[in-house]
Structure formats: structure tokens, C-alpha cells
Amino acid sequence: MLPEAIEELISQLSKLPTIGRKSAQRLTLHLLRQPEFELNEFGNAVLNLKKNVTLCQRCFNFAESDLCNLCQSAKRNHRLICVVEDVLDVIAIENSNEFNGLYHVLHGHLSPLDGVGPDELKIAELIARVEAEHDPEEVILATGTSMEGEATATYIADKLAGGNIKVSRISQGMPIGGDLDYADSLTLRRALSGRREV
Amino acid sequence: MLPEAIEELISQLSKLPTIGRKSAQRLTLHLLRQPEFELNEFGNAVLNLKKNVTLCQRCFNFAESDLCNLCQSAKRNHRLICVVEDVLDVIAIENSNEFNGLYHVLHGHLSPLDGVGPDELKIAELIARVEAEHDPEEVILATGTSMEGEATATYIADKLAGGNIKVSRISQGMPIGGDLDYADSLTLRRALSGRREV
């Protein structure tokens, strides 16, 4: 019914997560209305995505050379290492403007049912990194607060225990702007047990 | 913070309707995990989108040659013309398997506030088409049921009045599977005034 080139892009867009066939149709028709040069920019951005992208050899963030921009920066505190599950978490924490150290991207969390054990993650690399770097101060475990994220944090904390490095976990409790009656009971329980004197 | 190639694709994806920056980040990270050949397929689909695509000279659907697949098909009833606002509507009606005629795509609806008058749409082309074709039987006005869609249908009906061609409008009423208490009052009013004896 539609020209092949249009069907092809609809089917390519449908493969993306969260984009169903109807959305793919709408996006494709939107793109058909764009000038040729914008399509070229978009298409080339897709083609070039992986061309110059590699993983940072220290923190496994995306990088354009051996080390990522953050690991190269002299403005960052190289003695703090924040451990996260993936690169989206790096972006999220950077946007919070609360952290000035370096990261360590595990590229996932422990999930035995999916066949993800410690060897599938960059955990050995983290231990080696902590041992190799001179004078690291603190490792902040910022994996997710799901069961898998918790298990991953606990596993790493165990591995790092006994060294003379401080290991911390991000705090858990009520999200900001949240109404108590909308919070799930586990979050409320954590918020209560983690209460601080004011 | 991220390599330029990644930032570039995030910004390209963010330009698409319904895709915000966070979704664009997620989609980009998903794409980074795909094998190179899939990225090439996707990128080339974008680059080639408009290469072989033109508008059908009769109905203004997308086409690969002078006439679209539907206008070329001998299996369709060429005496029925279904007038729609855009190509997504053609897809939707085709999926309903209820219509076997040809289409006429207006590429929009009348919207004076946005500067869209009759000359911006393929209305003159529709009138000329109806006059030029031998023995057309019926024009079905299947523009949307918004105020603009209604106005467009009324405008075209006026233009076609006086010829000896039947002009019809798609019916309006309760959508199938809809609960009456969720329907807006205008839809309910139409459903009542358009009631049929059973």
C-alpha cells in the first residue's frame, strides 16, 4: 500500500523499544515532511553512532579515546568513585550537579535468572581499579534500588570490605515532591527506618 | 560528558514529535547496543526515505511512480473516492478492510487560524478529478470529526453539490467498545440524533 522506502523506515522504527507500529507510522510521516538535509543529518547520525565511540578503559563510560571526558578531566575528584549500572545513570547523576568524582559503569546488575553473574559485569575491573589507584577515598554504590540493584551493591560492598576504603550506599526514602499516601509501603518503611534527627 | 556522536543522535531523536530528551537518551543507548549492520539498515532507511517517494498524481497518496499502488490496481473500485486528511488515514481505512475504492488525500484540513485555506489543500484537484473521471459514483468525505475536519467536509460537499455525483459523510456516534459514561456529550448527542431503527 505504501512505497517500500516508507514501509522500510516504519519497520526500522518499530524495532525500537517503546515505539509501536502506529508511532512508527506517525514518525515516518513526520520525517517525510522534513527537508532533505534534515533527513541526511538524522540518517548520518545513526550511521556514525558507533564509528568513534568506544568504552573508557577506566570507568567503562562511553568515550572517544582510551579515557572518557570525565576520567580525563583534572577538575574532577579522582579519589571518589561512583558505581552505577549504566550510562543513563551517569547522565542522571551529572544532571543533579551533586557529584564531582569519577564513575564506574557496571553495564547491568546481577540477575542470576537472566544469566547475569559478576563476570558479566565490570566488577572485577572495579576491584582492580580500586586496588591500583593511589589513595582512593570512597566508593559510592549508586546501583538501582530494585532487588537486583541491592544485590549488586551488597556483592560489591562485600568484595571491597577489608580494604581501607570507605564504601557507601546512596540513601533511600521518599522521593522529593512525593505525597506519602502515594508511596509504596517499602519506600515508606525505608524512609522511617532511615530517619535522621533534625 | 558524552561522545559527540552520541550527543548528536540524542539531539536528532529529540527533534521528533512525542520523543523528549530522556526518551532520546534511552533510544540512543539501545541503538549503541545493536550490531553495526542494524544501525546501517536503520540509518540507510532514513537516508533513502524520500529518494524514491513522490506523490500520486491522481490521489496524492505517497507513490513510487506517477500513480500509487492503489490507483494502479485493477482490483479497486475506481468509481468510489474516499477523501481523507492525510496518508495515515489511508492506512487506517485500509486496515479496516471495509473500503475497496480509491482515495484522495487532502494533506491537511481547513484551518484559517493557521493560514490553511482551500488553496493549501488538494481540493481543487479533487473537484477537477471528479469532473475529469468518467462516471464517478460516490465521494465519501472521511475527514476527521474535529471542527476543522467538519468544516473541510462541508466546504467540499458544497463544491460538489449540483453535480450528479453522490456525496456522503462517514457516520458519527459511539466508538465500538465504548462505555457511554466515558463518552463526551457531543459524541452522545450525535449518537442519539443519528440513531437508526433496528
HADDOCK unambig.tbl for C-alpha pairs under 7 A between the chains (distance, minus, plus):
assign (segid A and resid 1 and name CA) (segid B and resid 69 and name CA) 6.02 0.50 0.50
assign (segid A and resid 1 and name CA) (segid B and resid 70 and name CA) 6.68 0.50 0.50
assign (segid A and resid 2 and name CA) (segid B and resid 62 and name CA) 6.57 0.50 0.50
assign (segid A and resid 2 and name CA) (segid B and resid 63 and name CA) 7.00 0.50 0.50
assign (segid A and resid 3 and name CA) (segid B and resid 53 and name CA) 6.77 0.50 0.50
assign (segid A and resid 3 and name CA) (segid B and resid 62 and name CA) 6.71 0.50 0.50
assign (segid A and resid 3 and name CA) (segid B and resid 63 and name CA) 5.73 0.50 0.50
assign (segid A and resid 3 and name CA) (segid B and resid 64 and name CA) 5.82 0.50 0.50
assign (segid A and resid 5 and name CA) (segid B and resid 45 and name CA) 6.81 0.50 0.50
assign (segid A and resid 5 and name CA) (segid B and resid 48 and name CA) 6.58 0.50 0.50
assign (segid A and resid 5 and name CA) (segid B and resid 49 and name CA) 5.24 0.50 0.50
assign (segid A and resid 6 and name CA) (segid B and resid 49 and name CA) 6.00 0.50 0.50
assign (segid A and resid 8 and name CA) (segid B and resid 45 and name CA) 6.27 0.50 0.50
assign (segid A and resid 9 and name CA) (segid B and resid 45 and name CA) 5.20 0.50 0.50
assign (segid A and resid 9 and name CA) (segid B and resid 46 and name CA) 6.41 0.50 0.50
assign (segid A and resid 12 and name CA) (segid B and resid 42 and name CA) 5.71 0.50 0.50
assign (segid A and resid 16 and name CA) (segid B and resid 27 and name CA) 6.95 0.50 0.50
assign (segid A and resid 27 and name CA) (segid B and resid 16 and name CA) 6.94 0.50 0.50
assign (segid A and resid 32 and name CA) (segid B and resid 50 and name CA) 6.70 0.50 0.50
assign (segid A and resid 39 and name CA) (segid B and resid 46 and name CA) 6.33 0.50 0.50
assign (segid A and resid 39 and name CA) (segid B and resid 47 and name CA) 6.09 0.50 0.50
assign (segid A and resid 40 and name CA) (segid B and resid 47 and name CA) 5.62 0.50 0.50
assign (segid A and resid 42 and name CA) (segid B and resid 12 and name CA) 5.72 0.50 0.50
assign (segid A and resid 43 and name CA) (segid B and resid 43 and name CA) 4.47 0.50 0.50
assign (segid A and resid 43 and name CA) (segid B and resid 44 and name CA) 6.44 0.50 0.50
assign (segid A and resid 43 and name CA) (segid B and resid 46 and name CA) 5.03 0.50 0.50
assign (segid A and resid 43 and name CA) (segid B and resid 47 and name CA) 5.17 0.50 0.50
assign (segid A and resid 44 and name CA) (segid B and resid 43 and name CA) 6.44 0.50 0.50
assign (segid A and resid 45 and name CA) (segid B and resid 5 and name CA) 6.78 0.50 0.50
assign (segid A and resid 45 and name CA) (segid B and resid 8 and name CA) 6.26 0.50 0.50
assign (segid A and resid 45 and name CA) (segid B and resid 9 and name CA) 5.20 0.50 0.50
assign (segid A and resid 46 and name CA) (segid B and resid 9 and name CA) 6.42 0.50 0.50
assign (segid A and resid 46 and name CA) (segid B and resid 39 and name CA) 6.32 0.50 0.50
assign (segid A and resid 46 and name CA) (segid B and resid 43 and name CA) 5.03 0.50 0.50
assign (segid A and resid 47 and name CA) (segid B and resid 39 and name CA) 6.08 0.50 0.50
assign (segid A and resid 47 and name CA) (segid B and resid 40 and name CA) 5.62 0.50 0.50
assign (segid A and resid 47 and name CA) (segid B and resid 43 and name CA) 5.18 0.50 0.50
assign (segid A and resid 48 and name CA) (segid B and resid 5 and name CA) 6.58 0.50 0.50
assign (segid A and resid 49 and name CA) (segid B and resid 5 and name CA) 5.24 0.50 0.50
assign (segid A and resid 49 and name CA) (segid B and resid 6 and name CA) 6.01 0.50 0.50
assign (segid A and resid 50 and name CA) (segid B and resid 32 and name CA) 6.68 0.50 0.50
assign (segid A and resid 53 and name CA) (segid B and resid 3 and name CA) 6.76 0.50 0.50
assign (segid A and resid 62 and name CA) (segid B and resid 2 and name CA) 6.54 0.50 0.50
assign (segid A and resid 62 and name CA) (segid B and resid 3 and name CA) 6.69 0.50 0.50
assign (segid A and resid 63 and name CA) (segid B and resid 2 and name CA) 6.99 0.50 0.50
assign (segid A and resid 63 and name CA) (segid B and resid 3 and name CA) 5.72 0.50 0.50
assign (segid A and resid 64 and name CA) (segid B and resid 3 and name CA) 5.80 0.50 0.50
assign (segid A and resid 69 and name CA) (segid B and resid 1 and name CA) 6.00 0.50 0.50
assign (segid A and resid 70 and name CA) (segid B and resid 1 and name CA) 6.65 0.50 0.50
